[in-house]
């Protein structure tokens, strides 16, 4: 798995130690393009109510999207948040 760093923080650290490592290290890091990554948004399916016909209805804790059969969704179909089952008993 790839590891990602914040280029600005690395550059700042290089500048602190520039006498020891030399100016070429700063130039080398500056040549690398930043990684195209996005922060991971994590949410939970929160149970809204239980229905005898369709089963339980759940709501996304991030965007409020509601759905049945949450076991079919590892991600919210509306906002894309990585989902887990609720940990608290709220909404029941």
N, C-alpha and C positions, 0 to 999 in steps of 0.2 A: 504494500500500500504506500502511496506517495505521502510525503510529509510536506506541509505548507508552512511558510514563515511569513511574517510581515516584513517586507523589504525595508520600510522606513525604520523600524526598530533595529534591524541588523546594521543598516547604514550608520545609525546613531552610535551603536556599540563600536563599530569599526573606527569612527571618528575619535572616540575616546582613547583608543589604543593605536592610533595611526603611527606613532613613533616606533612601536614594536613590530607591527605587521607590515608596514609600508603602504604607500599610496596605491599600489597596484591592486590590492584587495578591494578597495573602494570602487575602482574602475571596473573590476571584474563583476562585482555584484550589480553595478549600475547597468551593465549590458544585458542582464537577464530580464526577460519580460515577466510581469506579474502573473501569477497563476489565475486562471479563470474559475474561481470557486465562489460559492454562495454559502452563507450561514445555514445551518440545519435548524429548521423550525420544528419543535416537538410539541405535540398536543395529546390530549386524551379524549377518548370517547366517554361522554358523560350520559348516563342513563336518564332519559326524560320520563318515560313511562313504559309499562308492560302492556302489551295488547295480545289477547288470546288468539286472534286470527293471524297476525303478522309477526308476533314476537315482540321483543323490546325495541323501542326507538331510542336512538342515541344522538347526541349533539356534539359537534366538534368544539373543543374548548378554545380554539383559536378564532374561527370565523362564524360559528353558530350553525353551520350546515347540519341538517338532520337526515338520518338514514336508518334503515333496518339492516340486518345481516352484517354487522360491522366486522365479523370474522373474515369477510371477503375483502376488507380494505386495510392494507398496511399504511396507506396514505389517505388523507382526506381528499375526496374527488374534487372539491371546490378550491381549497387553498393550497393543497399539496403538503400539508404538515405531516411529519412522520407520527403515526398514531400508536397509542397503547391503550389498554383498557383502563378505566378510571380506577384510582387507588382509594378514593374516599367514597363514602356512602351517600354523597350528596345527590339530590335529584330523585331519589327513590321514594 
